[in-house]
Amino acid sequence: MPGHRNVERESGPGGDVDQQPDDNSGLTEELISSMMAASRLLVAISARALAAVDETLTATQLRALVVLDSCGPAKLAALASGLGVNPSTAMRTVDRLQSLGLVDRRVNPDSRREVVLRVTDRGAEVVARVLEYRRAEISVLVERLPAEVRAGLARGLRALNAVADEPDLRAAGPSGAGPARVSDVLAAASGEVRPRRQDR
């Protein structure tokens, strides 16, 4: 019959029950695929930005610079947590950045056994140039979207950032001991984090 929707019927205690088709799973899969494609696009933009500014740096080294530049001086354990890596991996990254003059280490005045890591002025300049390059590319893409699409995308991304802090996601990862907040790590990776401290 024209206009008639096919529905599945299921017998139950009260008789036949109409079962509406569930489209949520298909929409979820489409959304996941779209987000993964978008993440690959952002990775490509980040790679181009890094190569344009300093092709000797790796993505992990840049992330370490961004964390230190945005959050101020930090201990090695805090940096490792922010990067989602173990301290030995973080130390190798710091060693490389220090050799390039992008990070320095100073003894913690409150505990002579501890070392505090700081981004140098040169390191901060690298971060600023990479983030500016990346922001410019993203701005071009966003401006190509219709206004109503931009508004919906902004709402969706805000909601996504909000659920990224749910307790069951905070310990995500093979070790089950992730960083304190997923959004903090995502923000550090993108450069959209707290204003940089000036006490270097």
Secondary structure, DSSP 4 states (H G I P E B T S, - for coil): -TTPPP-EEEEETTEEEEE----HHHHHHHHHHHHHHHHHHHHHHHHHHHHHH-TTS-HHHHHHHHHHHHH-SEEHHHHHHHHTS-HHHHHHHHHHHHHTTSEEEEEETTEEEEEEEEE-HHHHHHHHHHHHHHHHHHHHHHHTS-HHHHHHHHHHHHHHHHHTTSHHHHT-STTS---S-HHHHHHHHHT--SPPP---
